[in-house]
Amino acid sequence: MRFSVDRLDHLVITCRDVEISAAWYQRVLGMEREEFGPHRRTSLRFGGQKINLRPQDATQAEWWSGTAAAPATQDLCFIVTVSGMEVVAHLHDCGVAVEQGPVPKQGALGPISSVYCRDPDGNLIEIATYSD
């Protein structure tokens, strides 16, 4: 039987400090923080998806993960509904350095305009719009 993936449900970011990372994603990208599960894990919700924040020192018994899970190993792209220049202004207001952009790129559904920055763990964060 063949099937195809419909959408991303969640992803896991390994971080040095869950509190610092959660606060950054809330402040800079407007995500909603949530705690869940028996180990009081932290997640960040946005739209119909979420990011789980895994502490870098979590054991496999506490949090099953990839064999080489480490901070700064993710590249993430988030779609927004404002222009690239508005993203740049917001990042500057938040004290976040813009690494590149806005620049034209190719998204899953066609051309996008992308702005790049890094989260507190050094993960590359792409903030893009389809209508710039």
N, CA, C and O atoms as CSV, one atom per row, in Angstrom:
chain,resi,resn,atom,element,x,y,z
A,1,MET,N,N,0.839,-1.184,0.000
A,1,MET,CA,C,0.000,0.000,0.000
A,1,MET,C,C,0.880,1.242,0.000
A,1,MET,O,O,1.827,1.330,0.781
A,2,ARG,N,N,0.579,2.196,-0.862
A,2,ARG,CA,C,1.317,3.455,-0.910
A,2,ARG,C,C,0.584,4.513,-0.117
A,2,ARG,O,O,-0.643,4.489,-0.017
A,3,PHE,N,N,1.327,5.428,0.439
A,3,PHE,CA,C,0.734,6.564,1.131
A,3,PHE,C,C,1.646,7.763,0.936
A,3,PHE,O,O,2.786,7.617,0.495
A,4,SER,N,N,1.152,8.936,1.260
A,4,SER,CA,C,1.985,10.134,1.196
A,4,SER,C,C,1.786,10.951,2.470
A,4,SER,O,O,0.722,10.903,3.089
A,5,VAL,N,N,2.791,11.680,2.845
A,5,VAL,CA,C,2.750,12.515,4.033
A,5,VAL,C,C,1.890,13.736,3.758
A,5,VAL,O,O,2.025,14.359,2.705
A,6,ASP,N,N,1.022,14.085,4.674
A,6,ASP,CA,C,0.135,15.235,4.539
A,6,ASP,C,C,0.771,16.522,5.057
A,6,ASP,O,O,0.714,17.546,4.376
A,7,ARG,N,N,1.380,16.495,6.257
A,7,ARG,CA,C,1.960,17.697,6.847
A,7,ARG,C,C,2.884,17.322,7.992
A,7,ARG,O,O,2.914,16.172,8.431
A,8,LEU,N,N,3.619,18.278,8.460
A,8,LEU,CA,C,4.461,18.093,9.632
A,8,LEU,C,C,3.582,18.177,10.880
A,8,LEU,O,O,2.788,19.110,11.003
A,9,ASP,N,N,3.703,17.236,11.796
A,9,ASP,CA,C,2.965,17.280,13.056
A,9,ASP,C,C,3.781,17.965,14.140
A,9,ASP,O,O,3.337,18.940,14.745
A,10,HIS,N,N,4.971,17.446,14.375
A,10,HIS,CA,C,5.863,18.067,15.355
A,10,HIS,C,C,7.306,17.709,15.033
A,10,HIS,O,O,7.569,16.774,14.277
A,11,LEU,N,N,8.219,18.444,15.599
A,11,LEU,CA,C,9.625,18.118,15.508
A,11,LEU,C,C,10.242,18.353,16.874
A,11,LEU,O,O,9.645,19.008,17.729
A,12,VAL,N,N,11.435,17.817,17.078
A,12,VAL,CA,C,12.115,17.919,18.364
A,12,VAL,C,C,13.424,18.667,18.164
A,12,VAL,O,O,14.208,18.342,17.272
A,13,ILE,N,N,13.648,19.662,18.995
A,13,ILE,CA,C,14.908,20.397,18.993
A,13,ILE,C,C,15.631,20.068,20.294
A,13,ILE,O,O,15.072,20.221,21.380
A,14,THR,N,N,16.865,19.620,20.179
A,14,THR,CA,C,17.701,19.413,21.354
A,14,THR,C,C,18.326,20.757,21.715
A,14,THR,O,O,18.925,21.415,20.864
A,15,CYS,N,N,18.189,21.164,22.971
A,15,CYS,CA,C,18.701,22.478,23.369
A,15,CYS,C,C,19.554,22.426,24.633
A,15,CYS,O,O,19.393,21.554,25.487
A,16,ARG,N,N,20.456,23.381,24.719
A,16,ARG,CA,C,21.309,23.504,25.897
A,16,ARG,C,C,20.502,23.869,27.127
A,16,ARG,O,O,20.741,23.335,28.211
A,17,ASP,N,N,19.531,24.790,26.965
A,17,ASP,CA,C,18.723,25.284,28.079
A,17,ASP,C,C,17.285,25.441,27.591
A,17,ASP,O,O,16.982,26.343,26.810
A,18,VAL,N,N,16.413,24.568,28.052
A,18,VAL,CA,C,15.017,24.577,27.603
A,18,VAL,C,C,14.345,25.909,27.907
A,18,VAL,O,O,13.590,26.418,27.079
A,19,GLU,N,N,14.605,26.482,29.079
A,19,GLU,CA,C,13.972,27.753,29.454
A,19,GLU,C,C,14.362,28.890,28.510
A,19,GLU,O,O,13.509,29.665,28.077
A,20,ILE,N,N,15.640,28.983,28.198
A,20,ILE,CA,C,16.102,30.041,27.295
A,20,ILE,C,C,15.510,29.839,25.898
A,20,ILE,O,O,15.046,30.795,25.277
A,21,SER,N,N,15.525,28.612,25.411
A,21,SER,CA,C,14.978,28.341,24.080
A,21,SER,C,C,13.480,28.602,24.021
A,21,SER,O,O,12.998,29.222,23.073
A,22,ALA,N,N,12.740,28.138,25.020
A,22,ALA,CA,C,11.281,28.355,25.041
A,22,ALA,C,C,10.968,29.847,25.044
A,22,ALA,O,O,10.090,30.300,24.311
A,23,ALA,N,N,11.676,30.601,25.858
A,23,ALA,CA,C,11.438,32.043,25.926
A,23,ALA,C,C,11.738,32.716,24.585
A,23,ALA,O,O,11.014,33.625,24.179
A,24,TRP,N,N,12.805,32.279,23.886
A,24,TRP,CA,C,13.148,32.861,22.595
A,24,TRP,C,C,12.048,32.597,21.571
A,24,TRP,O,O,11.619,33.523,20.883
A,25,TYR,N,N,11.589,31.363,21.459
A,25,TYR,CA,C,10.544,31.029,20.482
A,25,TYR,C,C,9.228,31.728,20.810
A,25,TYR,O,O,8.483,32.089,19.899
A,26,GLN,N,N,8.931,31.925,22.084
A,26,GLN,CA,C,7.733,32.675,22.459
A,26,GLN,C,C,7.873,34.145,22.073
A,26,GLN,O,O,6.980,34.715,21.447
A,27,ARG,N,N,8.995,34.756,22.448
A,27,ARG,CA,C,9.201,36.188,22.243
A,27,ARG,C,C,9.407,36.537,20.774
A,27,ARG,O,O,8.827,37.505,20.282
A,28,VAL,N,N,10.222,35.765,20.074
A,28,VAL,CA,C,10.593,36.120,18.704
A,28,VAL,C,C,9.577,35.616,17.686
A,28,VAL,O,O,9.261,36.329,16.734
A,29,LEU,N,N,9.058,34.399,17.866
A,29,LEU,CA,C,8.149,33.828,16.869
A,29,LEU,C,C,6.709,33.683,17.350
A,29,LEU,O,O,5.870,33.153,16.621
A,30,GLY,N,N,6.408,34.143,18.560
A,30,GLY,CA,C,5.031,34.165,19.041
A,30,GLY,C,C,4.408,32.803,19.292
A,30,GLY,O,O,3.187,32.660,19.227
A,31,MET,N,N,5.230,31.802,19.577
A,31,MET,CA,C,4.698,30.456,19.822
A,31,MET,C,C,4.159,30.344,21.245
A,31,MET,O,O,4.560,31.088,22.140
A,32,GLU,N,N,3.246,29.402,21.433
A,32,GLU,CA,C,2.613,29.194,22.730
A,32,GLU,C,C,3.270,28.025,23.455
A,32,GLU,O,O,3.369,26.927,22.907
A,33,ARG,N,N,3.712,28.258,24.671
A,33,ARG,CA,C,4.401,27.232,25.458
A,33,ARG,C,C,3.397,26.309,26.139
A,33,ARG,O,O,2.328,26.735,26.578
A,34,GLU,N,N,3.773,25.030,26.214
A,34,GLU,CA,C,2.918,24.031,26.856
A,34,GLU,C,C,3.823,22.988,27.524
A,34,GLU,O,O,4.877,22.642,26.988
A,35,GLU,N,N,3.412,22.494,28.682
A,35,GLU,CA,C,4.116,21.380,29.318
A,35,GLU,C,C,3.235,20.154,29.222
A,35,GLU,O,O,2.012,20.254,29.309
A,36,PHE,N,N,3.858,18.981,29.039
A,36,PHE,CA,C,3.083,17.761,28.857
A,36,PHE,C,C,3.869,16.560,29.354
A,36,PHE,O,O,5.080,16.640,29.556
A,37,GLY,N,N,3.176,15.451,29.551
A,37,GLY,CA,C,3.798,14.163,29.855
A,37,GLY,C,C,4.301,14.021,31.280
A,37,GLY,O,O,4.332,14.983,32.049
A,38,PRO,N,N,4.694,12.806,31.613
A,38,PRO,CA,C,5.119,12.505,32.982
A,38,PRO,C,C,6.433,13.190,33.378
A,38,PRO,O,O,6.671,13.403,34.567
A,39,HIS,N,N,7.280,13.534,32.422
A,39,HIS,CA,C,8.538,14.202,32.742
A,39,HIS,C,C,8.422,15.719,32.584
A,39,HIS,O,O,9.432,16.423,32.583
A,40,ARG,N,N,7.186,16.225,32.452
A,40,ARG,CA,C,6.911,17.661,32.282
A,40,ARG,C,C,7.758,18.243,31.148
A,40,ARG,O,O,8.500,19.209,31.324
A,41,ARG,N,N,7.616,17.622,29.990
A,41,ARG,CA,C,8.315,18.091,28.797
A,41,ARG,C,C,7.751,19.437,28.361
A,41,ARG,O,O,6.620,19.790,28.698
A,42,THR,N,N,8.544,20.173,27.618
A,42,THR,CA,C,8.135,21.484,27.124
A,42,THR,C,C,7.948,21.427,25.617
A,42,THR,O,O,8.787,20.894,24.891
A,43,SER,N,N,6.835,21.984,25.160
A,43,SER,CA,C,6.613,22.110,23.724
A,43,SER,C,C,6.184,23.528,23.411
A,43,SER,O,O,5.772,24.281,24.293
A,44,LEU,N,N,6.287,23.877,22.141
A,44,LEU,CA,C,5.876,25.179,21.637
A,44,LEU,C,C,4.903,24.945,20.499
A,44,LEU,O,O,5.248,24.300,19.508
A,45,ARG,N,N,3.692,25.461,20.629
A,45,ARG,CA,C,2.651,25.260,19.630
A,45,ARG,C,C,2.548,26.465,18.705
A,45,ARG,O,O,2.714,27.610,19.126
A,46,PHE,N,N,2.266,26.178,17.422
A,46,PHE,CA,C,2.001,27.222,16.440
A,46,PHE,C,C,1.162,26.581,15.346
A,46,PHE,O,O,1.507,25.510,14.847
A,47,GLY,N,N,0.070,27.223,14.971
A,47,GLY,CA,C,-0.822,26.628,13.977
A,47,GLY,C,C,-1.215,25.232,14.396
A,47,GLY,O,O,-1.614,25.021,15.542
A,48,GLY,N,N,-1.110,24.260,13.481
A,48,GLY,CA,C,-1.449,22.878,13.785
A,48,GLY,C,C,-0.238,22.023,14.089
A,48,GLY,O,O,-0.316,20.796,14.025
A,49,GLN,N,N,0.893,22.655,14.423
A,49,GLN,CA,C,2.126,21.915,14.682
A,49,GLN,C,C,2.692,22.294,16.042
A,49,GLN,O,O,2.203,23.198,16.719
A,50,LYS,N,N,3.751,21.561,16.419
A,50,LYS,CA,C,4.465,21.928,17.635
A,50,LYS,C,C,5.921,21.503,17.532
A,50,LYS,O,O,6.293,20.646,16.731
A,51,ILE,N,N,6.727,22.135,18.375
A,51,ILE,CA,C,8.136,21.788,18.545
A,51,ILE,C,C,8.289,21.312,19.981
A,51,ILE,O,O,7.871,22.004,20.910
A,52,ASN,N,N,8.880,20.147,20.172
A,52,ASN,CA,C,9.217,19.683,21.515
A,52,ASN,C,C,10.662,20.077,21.786
A,52,ASN,O,O,11.523,19.932,20.918
A,53,LEU,N,N,10.929,20.577,22.990
A,53,LEU,CA,C,12.279,20.983,23.368
A,53,LEU,C,C,12.889,19.920,24.269
A,53,LEU,O,O,12.437,19.704,25.394
A,54,ARG,N,N,13.919,19.264,23.760
A,54,ARG,CA,C,14.589,18.181,24.477
A,54,ARG,C,C,15.876,18.713,25.096
A,54,ARG,O,O,16.715,19.255,24.377
A,55,PRO,N,N,16.064,18.571,26.433
A,55,PRO,CA,C,17.326,19.001,27.040
A,55,PRO,C,C,18.486,18.154,26.511
A,55,PRO,O,O,18.333,16.946,26.330
A,56,GLN,N,N,19.628,18.767,26.264
A,56,GLN,CA,C,20.762,18.028,25.709
A,56,GLN,C,C,21.251,16.926,26.630
A,56,GLN,O,O,21.870,15.973,26.157
A,57,ASP,N,N,20.994,17.022,27.928
A,57,ASP,CA,C,21.459,16.000,28.862
A,57,ASP,C,C,20.401,14.941,29.169
A,57,ASP,O,O,20.605,14.115,30.060
A,58,ALA,N,N,19.282,14.947,28.456
A,58,ALA,CA,C,18.245,13.930,28.666
A,58,ALA,C,C,18.777,12.564,28.224
A,58,ALA,O,O,19.455,12.453,27.203
A,59,THR,N,N,18.464,11.539,28.999
A,59,THR,CA,C,18.895,10.187,28.643
A,59,THR,C,C,17.886,9.563,27.687
A,59,THR,O,O,16.762,10.048,27.558
A,60,GLN,N,N,18.293,8.484,27.017
A,60,GLN,CA,C,17.383,7.766,26.117
A,60,GLN,C,C,16.184,7.223,26.884
A,60,GLN,O,O,15.097,7.111,26.318
A,61,ALA,N,N,16.356,6.884,28.162
A,61,ALA,CA,C,15.237,6.393,28.963
A,61,ALA,C,C,14.229,7.509,29.227
A,61,ALA,O,O,13.026,7.256,29.292
A,62,GLU,N,N,14.714,8.738,29.378
A,62,GLU,CA,C,13.829,9.883,29.622
A,62,GLU,C,C,13.197,10.406,28.338
A,62,GLU,O,O,12.041,10.830,28.326
A,63,TRP,N,N,13.974,10.371,27.258
A,63,TRP,CA,C,13.525,10.992,26.012
A,63,TRP,C,C,14.191,10.265,24.858
A,63,TRP,O,O,15.367,10.490,24.571
A,64,TRP,N,N,13.460,9.414,24.211
A,64,TRP,CA,C,13.991,8.644,23.088
A,64,TRP,C,C,14.297,9.600,21.948
A,64,TRP,O,O,13.451,10.422,21.595
A,65,SER,N,N,15.487,9.511,21.364
A,65,SER,CA,C,15.859,10.466,20.324
A,65,SER,C,C,16.894,9.857,19.394
A,65,SER,O,O,17.284,8.699,19.541
A,66,GLY,N,N,17.327,10.657,18.440
A,66,GLY,CA,C,18.372,10.231,17.524
A,66,GLY,C,C,19.663,9.945,18.275
A,66,GLY,O,O,19.865,10.436,19.386
A,67,THR,N,N,20.517,9.165,17.678
A,67,THR,CA,C,21.741,8.742,18.362
A,67,THR,C,C,22.744,9.877,18.525
A,67,THR,O,O,23.603,9.811,19.404
A,68,ALA,N,N,22.656,10.899,17.713
A,68,ALA,CA,C,23.608,12.010,17.804
A,68,ALA,C,C,22.895,13.330,18.083
A,68,ALA,O,O,23.348,14.378,17.623
A,69,ALA,N,N,21.786,13.302,18.830
A,69,ALA,CA,C,21.033,14.521,19.120
A,69,ALA,C,C,21.921,15.514,19.859
A,69,ALA,O,O,22.505,15.191,20.894
A,70,ALA,N,N,22.016,16.715,19.321
A,70,ALA,CA,C,22.845,17.759,19.914
A,70,ALA,C,C,22.285,19.121,19.530
A,70,ALA,O,O,21.616,19.246,18.505
A,71,PRO,N,N,22.552,20.152,20.344
A,71,PRO,CA,C,22.118,21.495,19.964
A,71,PRO,C,C,22.727,21.899,18.618
A,71,PRO,O,O,23.812,21.447,18.254
A,72,ALA,N,N,22.029,22.735,17.907
A,72,ALA,CA,C,22.463,23.307,16.627
A,72,ALA,C,C,22.558,22.264,15.524
A,72,ALA,O,O,23.487,22.298,14.717
A,73,THR,N,N,21.613,21.343,15.481
A,73,THR,CA,C,21.610,20.349,14.414
A,73,THR,C,C,20.360,20.438,13.545
A,73,THR,O,O,20.150,19.579,12.689
A,74,GLN,N,N,19.528,21.457,13.745
A,74,GLN,CA,C,18.301,21.604,12.971
A,74,GLN,C,C,18.362,22.857,12.101
A,74,GLN,O,O,18.955,23.864,12.490
A,75,ASP,N,N,17.752,22.788,10.934
A,75,ASP,CA,C,17.472,23.947,10.093
A,75,ASP,C,C,15.955,23.956,9.944
A,75,ASP,O,O,15.378,22.989,9.447
A,76,LEU,N,N,15.310,25.025,10.365
A,76,LEU,CA,C,13.851,25.072,10.392
A,76,LEU,C,C,13.345,26.231,9.552
A,76,LEU,O,O,13.928,27.315,9.572
A,77,CYS,N,N,12.269,26.013,8.818
A,77,CYS,CA,C,11.649,27.063,8.024
A,77,CYS,C,C,10.220,27.263,8.493
A,77,CYS,O,O,9.422,26.326,8.505
A,78,PHE,N,N,9.900,28.496,8.882
A,78,PHE,CA,C,8.553,28.853,9.313
A,78,PHE,C,C,7.975,29.846,8.322
A,78,PHE,O,O,8.645,30.805,7.942
A,79,ILE,N,N,6.743,29.626,7.902
A,79,ILE,CA,C,6.058,30.530,6.982
A,79,ILE,C,C,5.272,31.544,7.805
A,79,ILE,O,O,4.587,31.183,8.762
A,80,VAL,N,N,5.377,32.811,7.424
A,80,VAL,CA,C,4.644,33.889,8.088
A,80,VAL,C,C,3.828,34.651,7.054
A,80,VAL,O,O,3.961,34.417,5.853
A,81,THR,N,N,2.989,35.559,7.522
A,81,THR,CA,C,2.106,36.293,6.616
A,81,THR,C,C,2.458,37.771,6.532
A,81,THR,O,O,1.620,38.583,6.140
A,82,VAL,N,N,3.680,38.128,6.894
A,82,VAL,CA,C,4.138,39.509,6.770
A,82,VAL,C,C,5.328,39.544,5.817
A,82,VAL,O,O,5.887,38.500,5.478
A,83,SER,N,N,5.711,40.733,5.389
A,83,SER,CA,C,6.811,40.860,4.422
A,83,SER,C,C,8.161,40.557,5.069
A,83,SER,O,O,8.303,40.580,6.292
A,84,GLY,N,N,9.132,40.276,4.230
A,84,GLY,CA,C,10.489,40.041,4.709
A,84,GLY,C,C,11.043,41.228,5.478
A,84,GLY,O,O,11.728,41.046,6.484
A,85,MET,N,N,10.758,42.440,5.020
A,85,MET,CA,C,11.250,43.632,5.721
A,85,MET,C,C,10.591,43.767,7.097
A,85,MET,O,O,11.224,44.245,8.038
A,86,GLU,N,N,9.330,43.352,7.222
A,86,GLU,CA,C,8.680,43.371,8.542
A,86,GLU,C,C,9.318,42.331,9.470
A,86,GLU,O,O,9.446,42.564,10.672
A,87,VAL,N,N,9.712,41.193,8.912
A,87,VAL,CA,C,10.413,40.174,9.698
A,87,VAL,C,C,11.740,40.739,10.193
A,87,VAL,O,O,12.081,40.593,11.367
A,88,VAL,N,N,12.488,41.382,9.301
A,88,VAL,CA,C,13.774,41.977,9.678
A,88,VAL,C,C,13.579,42.996,10.796
A,88,VAL,O,O,14.325,42.991,11.774
A,89,ALA,N,N,12.589,43.861,10.660
A,89,ALA,CA,C,12.334,44.882,11.689
A,89,ALA,C,C,11.987,44.227,13.026
A,89,ALA,O,O,12.469,44.658,14.073
A,90,HIS,N,N,11.156,43.191,12.990
A,90,HIS,CA,C,10.780,42.490,14.223
A,90,HIS,C,C,11.998,41.846,14.878
A,90,HIS,O,O,12.182,41.957,16.090
A,91,LEU,N,N,12.827,41.174,14.087
A,91,LEU,CA,C,14.022,40.539,14.644
A,91,LEU,C,C,14.940,41.584,15.276
A,91,LEU,O,O,15.472,41.368,16.365
A,92,HIS,N,N,15.123,42.707,14.600
A,92,HIS,CA,C,15.947,43.777,15.174
A,92,HIS,C,C,15.348,44.265,16.487
A,92,HIS,O,O,16.076,44.481,17.456
A,93,ASP,N,N,14.012,44.444,16.531
A,93,ASP,CA,C,13.342,44.870,17.769
A,93,ASP,C,C,13.563,43.870,18.900
A,93,ASP,O,O,13.621,44.253,20.068
A,94,CYS,N,N,13.687,42.588,18.553
A,94,CYS,CA,C,13.908,41.532,19.549
A,94,CYS,C,C,15.383,41.349,19.892
A,94,CYS,O,O,15.725,40.530,20.745
A,95,GLY,N,N,16.255,42.105,19.235
A,95,GLY,CA,C,17.685,41.965,19.483
A,95,GLY,C,C,18.286,40.726,18.844
A,95,GLY,O,O,19.319,40.229,19.293
A,96,VAL,N,N,17.636,40.221,17.787
A,96,VAL,CA,C,18.104,39.015,17.098
A,96,VAL,C,C,18.822,39.427,15.816
A,96,VAL,O,O,18.276,40.180,15.009
A,97,ALA,N,N,20.041,38.938,15.629
A,97,ALA,CA,C,20.824,39.271,14.437
A,97,ALA,C,C,20.249,38.572,13.204
A,97,ALA,O,O,19.929,37.384,13.239
A,98,VAL,N,N,20.125,39.327,12.124
A,98,VAL,CA,C,19.707,38.766,10.847
A,98,VAL,C,C,20.969,38.300,10.129
A,98,VAL,O,O,21.892,39.082,9.905
A,99,GLU,N,N,20.997,37.022,9.773
A,99,GLU,CA,C,22.165,36.467,9.088
A,99,GLU,C,C,22.112,36.711,7.584
A,99,GLU,O,O,23.143,36.892,6.936
A,100,GLN,N,N,20.889,36.712,7.035
A,100,GLN,CA,C,20.721,36.934,5.601
A,100,GLN,C,C,19.257,37.249,5.335
A,100,GLN,O,O,18.365,36.745,6.018
A,101,GLY,N,N,19.025,38.082,4.342
A,101,GLY,CA,C,17.667,38.288,3.872
A,101,GLY,C,C,17.141,39.690,4.083
A,101,GLY,O,O,17.725,40.540,4.756
A,102,PRO,N,N,15.980,39.866,3.448
A,102,PRO,CA,C,15.204,38.893,2.693
A,102,PRO,C,C,15.881,38.526,1.364
A,102,PRO,O,O,16.437,39.374,0.666
A,103,VAL,N,N,15.810,37.240,1.051
A,103,VAL,CA,C,16.367,36.712,-0.196
A,103,VAL,C,C,15.358,35.763,-0.824
A,103,VAL,O,O,14.605,35.100,-0.111
A,104,PRO,N,N,15.334,35.690,-2.160
A,104,PRO,CA,C,14.409,34.755,-2.821
A,104,PRO,C,C,14.895,33.316,-2.665
A,104,PRO,O,O,16.082,33.035,-2.829
A,105,LYS,N,N,13.982,32.419,-2.350
A,105,LYS,CA,C,14.276,30.988,-2.197
A,105,LYS,C,C,13.118,30.204,-2.790
A,105,LYS,O,O,12.147,30.782,-3.280
A,106,GLN,N,N,13.226,28.899,-2.742
A,106,GLN,CA,C,12.161,28.027,-3.231
A,106,GLN,C,C,11.569,27.273,-2.050
A,106,GLN,O,O,12.276,26.532,-1.368
A,107,GLY,N,N,10.276,27.456,-1.806
A,107,GLY,CA,C,9.590,26.749,-0.735
A,107,GLY,C,C,8.880,25.511,-1.257
A,107,GLY,O,O,8.969,25.183,-2.440
A,108,ALA,N,N,8.182,24.835,-0.376
A,108,ALA,CA,C,7.466,23.618,-0.746
A,108,ALA,C,C,6.376,23.883,-1.781
A,108,ALA,O,O,6.057,23.008,-2.585
A,109,LEU,N,N,5.799,25.097,-1.765
A,109,LEU,CA,C,4.695,25.423,-2.665
A,109,LEU,C,C,5.069,26.437,-3.731
A,109,LEU,O,O,4.196,26.931,-4.444
A,110,GLY,N,N,6.358,26.758,-3.853
A,110,GLY,CA,C,6.786,27.719,-4.859
A,110,GLY,C,C,7.761,28.740,-4.303
A,110,GLY,O,O,8.360,28.521,-3.250
A,111,PRO,N,N,7.927,29.873,-5.016
A,111,PRO,CA,C,8.881,30.891,-4.593
A,111,PRO,C,C,8.498,31.516,-3.249
A,111,PRO,O,O,7.327,31.784,-2.977
A,112,ILE,N,N,9.519,31.737,-2.418
A,112,ILE,CA,C,9.337,32.402,-1.119
A,112,ILE,C,C,10.407,33.470,-0.972
A,112,ILE,O,O,11.409,33.477,-1.688
A,113,SER,N,N,10.174,34.369,-0.031
A,113,SER,CA,C,11.167,35.347,0.380
A,113,SER,C,C,11.559,34.997,1.804
A,113,SER,O,O,10.697,34.918,2.680
A,114,SER,N,N,12.862,34.783,2.053
A,114,SER,CA,C,13.321,34.254,3.336
A,114,SER,C,C,14.267,35.194,4.063
A,114,SER,O,O,15.080,35.892,3.458
A,115,VAL,N,N,14.132,35.187,5.383
A,115,VAL,CA,C,15.041,35.889,6.286
A,115,VAL,C,C,15.603,34.828,7.222
A,115,VAL,O,O,14.868,33.979,7.726
A,116,TYR,N,N,16.919,34.884,7.449
A,116,TYR,CA,C,17.586,33.865,8.269
A,116,TYR,C,C,18.149,34.468,9.545
A,116,TYR,O,O,18.716,35.560,9.541
A,117,CYS,N,N,17.978,33.725,10.646
A,117,CYS,CA,C,18.583,34.077,11.928
A,117,CYS,C,C,18.915,32.768,12.639
A,117,CYS,O,O,18.741,31.690,12.071
A,118,ARG,N,N,19.389,32.861,13.870
A,118,ARG,CA,C,19.698,31.659,14.654
A,118,ARG,C,C,19.009,31.741,16.005
A,118,ARG,O,O,18.879,32.816,16.589
A,119,ASP,N,N,18.566,30.577,16.495
A,119,ASP,CA,C,17.980,30.521,17.832
A,119,ASP,C,C,19.103,30.462,18.869
A,119,ASP,O,O,20.275,30.443,18.491
A,120,PRO,N,N,18.779,30.433,20.168
A,120,PRO,CA,C,19.837,30.454,21.185
A,120,PRO,C,C,20.818,29.287,21.114
A,120,PRO,O,O,21.929,29.398,21.633
A,121,ASP,N,N,20.442,28.174,20.489
A,121,ASP,CA,C,21.338,27.025,20.370
A,121,ASP,C,C,22.124,27.020,19.074
A,121,ASP,O,O,22.942,26.127,18.854
A,122,GLY,N,N,21.892,28.000,18.210
A,122,GLY,CA,C,22.609,28.072,16.946
A,122,GLY,C,C,21.896,27.402,15.787
A,122,GLY,O,O,22.444,27.341,14.687
A,123,ASN,N,N,20.686,26.896,16.003
A,123,ASN,CA,C,19.920,26.313,14.904
A,123,ASN,C,C,19.595,27.404,13.889
A,123,ASN,O,O,19.271,28.530,14.265
A,124,LEU,N,N,19.681,27.069,12.608
A,124,LEU,CA,C,19.357,28.024,11.562
A,124,LEU,C,C,17.838,28.117,11.438
A,124,LEU,O,O,17.162,27.114,11.212
A,125,ILE,N,N,17.309,29.332,11.587
A,125,ILE,CA,C,15.871,29.576,11.513
A,125,ILE,C,C,15.589,30.408,10.267
A,125,ILE,O,O,16.108,31.515,10.123
A,126,GLU,N,N,14.777,29.879,9.380
A,126,GLU,CA,C,14.354,30.568,8.168
A,126,GLU,C,C,12.919,31.018,8.393
A,126,GLU,O,O,12.048,30.210,8.717
A,127,ILE,N,N,12.680,32.308,8.219
A,127,ILE,CA,C,11.331,32.860,8.356
A,127,ILE,C,C,10.959,33.384,6.986
A,127,ILE,O,O,11.585,34.310,6.471
A,128,ALA,N,N,9.924,32.779,6.393
A,128,ALA,CA,C,9.643,33.023,4.978
A,128,ALA,C,C,8.191,33.388,4.740
A,128,ALA,O,O,7.308,33.094,5.546
A,129,THR,N,N,7.974,34.039,3.609
A,129,THR,CA,C,6.626,34.379,3.183
A,129,THR,C,C,6.452,34.049,1.705
A,129,THR,O,O,7.387,34.177,0.915
A,130,TYR,N,N,5.255,33.628,1.347
A,130,TYR,CA,C,4.949,33.335,-0.055
A,130,TYR,C,C,4.489,34.546,-0.825
A,130,TYR,O,O,4.436,34.500,-2.054
A,131,SER,N,N,4.151,35.640,-0.145
A,131,SER,CA,C,3.613,36.804,-0.848
A,131,SER,C,C,4.362,38.065,-0.467
A,131,SER,O,O,3.799,38.963,0.158
A,132,ASP,N,N,5.634,38.134,-0.841
A,132,ASP,CA,C,6.446,39.303,-0.473
A,132,ASP,C,C,6.490,40.283,-1.627
A,132,ASP,O,O,7.122,41.333,-1.522
